[in-house]
Amino acid sequence: MARSADQIGITFDDLGSMVPIGRIGQATEFAQAVVFLCSDAASYITGQPLAIDGGYTAG
């Protein structure tokens, strides 16, 4: 992501400020969603997009 930010002329911190939660997500946060979707707790969930973006698409 830092490389992408650099290519468009903004800093990595600028990317984080664009997200309503105020920071870029960590790999473990994305992994936790995957673990949930693979668990029995998500057994009745089908065909739903899950936005793991700190509120970016909601804002």
C-alpha positions as CSV (number, residue, x, y, z in Angstrom):
1,M,0.0,0.0,0.0
2,A,2.9,2.4,0.7
3,R,4.1,1.9,-2.9
4,S,0.6,2.6,-4.2
5,A,0.4,5.8,-2.1
6,D,3.8,6.8,-3.3
7,Q,2.7,6.3,-6.9
8,I,-0.3,8.7,-6.5
9,G,1.8,11.3,-4.6
10,I,0.4,10.8,-1.0
11,T,2.0,9.4,2.1
12,F,1.0,6.2,3.8
13,D,-0.3,8.2,6.7
14,D,-2.6,10.1,4.2
15,L,-4.1,6.7,3.3
16,G,-4.9,6.0,6.9
17,S,-6.6,9.4,7.3
18,M,-8.9,8.6,4.4
19,V,-10.4,5.7,6.4
20,P,-13.1,6.7,8.9
21,I,-11.5,4.5,11.7
22,G,-8.3,6.6,11.1
23,R,-5.8,3.9,10.2
24,I,-5.0,1.1,7.8
25,G,-6.1,-2.4,8.7
26,Q,-3.7,-4.9,10.0
27,A,-3.3,-8.4,8.4
28,T,-4.6,-10.0,11.6
29,E,-7.9,-8.0,11.3
30,F,-8.5,-9.4,7.9
31,A,-7.5,-12.9,9.0
32,Q,-10.0,-12.8,11.8
33,A,-12.8,-12.3,9.4
34,V,-11.6,-15.2,7.3
35,V,-11.5,-17.4,10.4
36,F,-15.0,-16.4,11.3
37,L,-16.4,-17.1,7.9
38,C,-14.7,-20.6,8.0
39,S,-16.2,-21.3,11.4
40,D,-19.4,-23.0,12.4
41,A,-20.6,-19.5,13.6
42,A,-20.9,-18.5,10.0
43,S,-22.6,-21.7,8.8
44,Y,-25.7,-19.9,7.6
45,I,-24.0,-17.0,5.8
46,T,-23.9,-17.4,2.0
47,G,-23.2,-15.0,-0.9
48,Q,-22.6,-11.9,1.2
49,P,-19.8,-9.4,0.6
50,L,-18.0,-8.5,3.8
51,A,-16.4,-5.1,3.7
52,I,-13.3,-5.2,6.0
53,D,-12.3,-1.6,5.4
54,G,-12.6,0.4,8.6
55,G,-15.8,2.1,7.4
56,Y,-14.3,3.4,4.1
57,T,-17.2,2.2,1.9
58,A,-19.8,3.2,4.4
59,G,-18.5,6.8,4.6
